[in-house]
Amino acid sequence: MDNTLKHLAIIMDGNGRWAKLKNKARVYGHKKGVKTLKDITIWCANHKLECLTLYAFSTENWKRPKSEVDFLMKMLKKYLKDERSTYLDNNIRFKAIGDLEGFSKELRDTILQLENDTRHFKDFTQVLALNYGSKNELSRAFKSLLESPPSNISLLESLENEISNRLDTHDLPEVDLLLRTGGEMRLSNFLLWQSSYAELFFTPILWPDFTPKDLENIISDFYKRVRKFGELKC
């Protein structure tokens, strides 16, 4: 199997703690986190990656205070509108994954508009995981499989392919490197199926402080690892 880094996935953690360290409200950290998101996306687009998936809002994030959730929804809509030119100027295809029915029609329309405007770009895709959770995604895939089963699945491999083809990420390569900022060491229900052979990296750097240089160092370490994919390698 190919050891090339094609698909990078990031759990962007640490916005709230970053703001707290600066005696600011949590929303201040989210605003700074958006700048980091933009910087990392452009860096990846310019360095021959095929796909960058960012965990922006999980199915569990609705449990946060309503004021914070409302701010995040407004910030997301503003970002998607204000940064349209960034996607177009840098030939970035935008894709959203997750249960988008959980959002307002206005926000869904904004998401779909940017997806449509950038659909012709082929070299690099930025994916935002929105109202996303792996359990939710797999549940939707299994529901689809039960509602419209294929005529014949005789091999386990065929069943795996049927499930993969019904996931939100069906048109994306599997994750090669999964990175979490902020020091926590857990996957938080993110791309569990797609990361079955991903290399995992955890950094204590809070997301607003994370830079392209930090990412370069992690990618350098990634290429020093021997990816076995279940095989025996010397």
C-alpha positions as CSV (number, residue, x, y, z in Angstrom):
1,M,0.0,0.0,0.0
2,D,1.1,3.6,-0.7
3,N,2.8,5.4,2.2
4,T,2.2,8.8,0.6
5,L,0.3,11.3,2.8
6,K,-2.8,12.0,0.9
7,H,-5.5,12.6,3.6
8,L,-4.8,14.5,6.8
9,A,-7.5,14.7,9.4
10,I,-7.3,17.1,12.4
11,I,-9.2,17.4,15.6
12,M,-8.9,21.1,16.3
13,D,-8.8,21.2,20.1
14,G,-7.8,23.9,22.5
15,N,-9.7,27.1,21.5
16,G,-11.4,27.5,24.8
17,R,-8.3,26.8,26.9
18,W,-6.3,29.2,24.7
19,A,-8.8,32.0,25.4
20,K,-8.9,31.2,29.1
21,L,-5.1,31.5,29.3
22,K,-5.5,35.0,27.9
23,N,-8.4,35.9,30.2
24,K,-10.7,36.1,27.2
25,A,-14.1,34.7,26.5
26,R,-14.2,31.3,24.7
27,V,-15.5,32.8,21.6
28,Y,-12.2,34.8,21.3
29,G,-10.4,31.4,21.0
30,H,-12.8,30.3,18.3
31,K,-12.2,33.4,16.3
32,K,-8.4,32.8,16.5
33,G,-9.0,29.2,15.6
34,V,-10.6,30.2,12.3
35,K,-7.4,32.0,11.3
36,T,-5.4,28.8,12.0
37,L,-7.9,26.8,10.0
38,K,-7.4,29.1,7.0
39,D,-3.6,29.1,7.3
40,I,-3.4,25.3,7.6
41,T,-5.8,24.8,4.7
42,I,-3.9,27.0,2.3
43,W,-0.6,25.3,3.4
44,C,-2.0,21.9,2.6
45,A,-3.4,23.0,-0.7
46,N,0.0,24.3,-1.7
47,H,1.9,21.1,-0.6
48,K,0.3,18.5,-2.7
49,L,-2.0,16.9,-0.2
50,E,-5.3,15.6,-1.7
51,C,-7.6,16.1,1.3
52,L,-7.7,17.9,4.7
53,T,-10.6,17.0,7.0
54,L,-11.2,19.2,10.0
55,Y,-13.4,18.4,13.0
56,A,-15.4,21.6,13.2
57,F,-18.6,20.7,15.1
58,S,-19.4,17.4,16.6
59,T,-22.8,15.8,17.3
60,E,-21.9,16.2,21.0
61,N,-21.2,19.9,20.7
62,W,-24.9,20.8,20.9
63,K,-24.5,20.1,24.7
64,R,-22.4,23.3,25.1
65,P,-24.1,26.5,26.3
66,K,-26.7,27.9,23.9
67,S,-24.9,31.2,23.6
68,E,-21.7,29.4,22.5
69,V,-23.5,27.2,20.0
70,D,-25.3,30.2,18.5
71,F,-22.0,32.0,18.1
72,L,-20.5,29.0,16.4
73,M,-23.3,28.8,13.9
74,K,-23.1,32.5,13.1
75,M,-19.3,32.3,12.8
76,L,-19.5,29.2,10.5
77,K,-22.0,31.0,8.2
78,K,-19.9,34.1,8.1
79,Y,-16.7,32.1,7.4
80,L,-18.3,30.2,4.5
81,K,-19.5,33.4,2.9
82,D,-16.4,35.6,3.6
83,E,-13.8,33.0,2.5
84,R,-15.5,32.0,-0.8
85,S,-12.8,33.9,-2.6
86,T,-10.1,32.0,-0.7
87,Y,-11.4,28.7,-2.0
88,L,-11.8,30.0,-5.5
89,D,-8.3,31.7,-5.7
90,N,-6.6,28.6,-4.3
91,N,-8.5,26.0,-6.3
92,I,-9.9,24.4,-3.1
93,R,-12.9,22.1,-3.3
94,F,-15.1,22.4,-0.3
95,K,-17.1,19.5,1.1
96,A,-19.1,19.1,4.3
97,I,-19.7,15.8,6.1
98,G,-22.1,15.1,8.9
99,D,-25.8,15.2,9.6
100,L,-26.5,18.6,8.0
101,E,-30.2,18.3,8.7
102,G,-29.4,19.4,12.2
103,F,-28.7,22.9,11.0
104,S,-31.0,25.8,9.9
105,K,-32.0,25.9,6.3
106,E,-30.1,29.1,5.8
107,L,-26.9,27.5,7.0
108,R,-27.5,24.4,5.0
109,D,-28.0,26.5,1.9
110,T,-24.8,28.4,2.6
111,I,-22.9,25.1,2.9
112,L,-24.4,23.7,-0.3
113,Q,-23.7,26.9,-2.2
114,L,-20.0,26.8,-1.5
115,E,-19.9,23.0,-2.3
116,N,-21.5,23.8,-5.6
117,D,-19.2,26.8,-6.4
118,T,-16.1,24.7,-5.9
119,R,-17.2,21.3,-7.1
120,H,-15.0,21.6,-10.3
121,F,-11.7,21.7,-8.4
122,K,-10.0,18.3,-8.4
123,D,-6.6,18.5,-6.8
124,F,-7.3,19.4,-3.2
125,T,-10.4,19.1,-1.0
126,Q,-11.0,20.7,2.3
127,V,-13.6,18.8,4.4
128,L,-15.4,20.3,7.3
129,A,-17.0,17.8,9.7
130,L,-20.2,19.5,10.8
131,N,-22.7,18.0,13.2
132,Y,-20.5,15.0,12.7
133,G,-19.9,11.8,14.7
134,S,-18.7,8.4,13.5
135,K,-21.5,6.6,15.3
136,N,-24.0,8.8,13.7
137,E,-22.4,8.4,10.3
138,L,-22.2,4.6,10.6
139,S,-25.8,4.5,11.8
140,R,-26.9,6.4,8.7
141,A,-24.9,4.1,6.5
142,F,-26.4,1.0,8.1
143,K,-29.9,2.4,7.8
144,S,-29.3,3.1,4.1
145,L,-28.0,-0.5,3.6
146,L,-31.1,-1.9,5.3
147,E,-33.5,0.3,3.3
148,S,-31.8,-0.5,-0.1
149,P,-29.7,-3.7,0.3
150,P,-27.7,-4.8,-2.7
151,S,-28.9,-7.9,-4.5
152,N,-26.0,-10.1,-3.4
153,I,-23.3,-9.7,-0.8
154,S,-21.5,-13.0,-0.5
155,L,-18.2,-11.9,0.8
156,L,-17.3,-9.9,3.9
157,E,-15.1,-7.6,1.7
158,S,-18.1,-6.8,-0.4
159,L,-20.0,-5.8,2.7
160,E,-17.2,-3.5,3.8
161,N,-17.2,-1.9,0.4
162,E,-21.0,-1.4,0.6
163,I,-20.6,0.3,4.0
164,S,-17.7,2.5,2.8
165,N,-19.7,3.6,-0.2
166,R,-22.5,4.8,2.0
167,L,-20.4,6.9,4.3
168,D,-20.1,10.7,4.0
169,T,-16.5,10.2,2.9
170,H,-17.3,7.7,0.1
171,D,-15.4,9.9,-2.5
172,L,-12.3,10.5,-0.3
173,P,-9.2,8.5,0.3
174,E,-8.8,6.8,3.7
175,V,-7.1,8.9,6.4
176,D,-3.3,8.5,6.5
177,L,-2.5,10.8,9.4
178,L,-4.9,11.8,12.2
179,L,-3.7,14.7,14.4
180,R,-5.2,16.1,17.5
181,T,-4.0,19.4,19.0
182,G,-4.5,20.6,22.6
183,G,-2.9,17.7,24.5
184,E,-5.8,15.3,24.8
185,M,-5.2,11.7,23.7
186,R,-8.6,10.5,22.4
187,L,-10.4,10.3,19.0
188,S,-13.7,11.7,20.2
189,N,-15.9,9.8,17.7
190,F,-14.0,11.2,14.7
191,L,-13.6,9.2,11.4
192,L,-13.3,5.9,13.2
193,W,-14.0,3.8,10.2
194,Q,-11.8,5.9,7.8
195,S,-8.8,5.9,10.2
196,S,-8.4,2.2,10.6
197,Y,-4.8,2.4,9.4
198,A,-4.0,6.0,10.1
199,E,-0.9,7.1,12.0
200,L,-2.0,9.0,15.1
201,F,-0.2,12.2,16.4
202,F,-1.1,14.1,19.5
203,T,0.5,17.5,20.2
204,P,0.1,19.7,23.3
205,I,0.0,22.8,21.1
206,L,-3.4,24.5,21.4
207,W,-5.2,24.9,18.1
208,P,-5.0,28.8,17.9
209,D,-1.2,28.5,18.4
210,F,-0.7,25.7,15.8
211,T,1.3,26.8,12.7
212,P,2.2,25.4,9.3
213,K,5.7,24.9,10.7
214,D,4.3,22.7,13.4
215,L,2.5,20.7,10.8
216,E,5.7,20.4,8.7
217,N,7.4,18.9,11.7
218,I,4.6,16.4,12.3
219,I,4.6,15.4,8.6
220,S,8.3,14.9,8.7
221,D,7.8,12.5,11.6
222,F,5.0,10.8,9.7
223,Y,7.4,9.9,6.9
224,K,9.8,8.3,9.4
225,R,7.3,5.8,10.5
226,V,6.9,2.4,8.9
227,R,3.3,1.8,8.0
228,K,2.7,-2.0,8.0
229,F,-1.1,-2.1,7.2
230,G,-1.2,-5.5,9.0
231,E,1.8,-6.9,7.2
232,L,5.2,-8.0,8.5
233,K,7.9,-5.6,7.4
234,C,11.6,-5.6,8.2
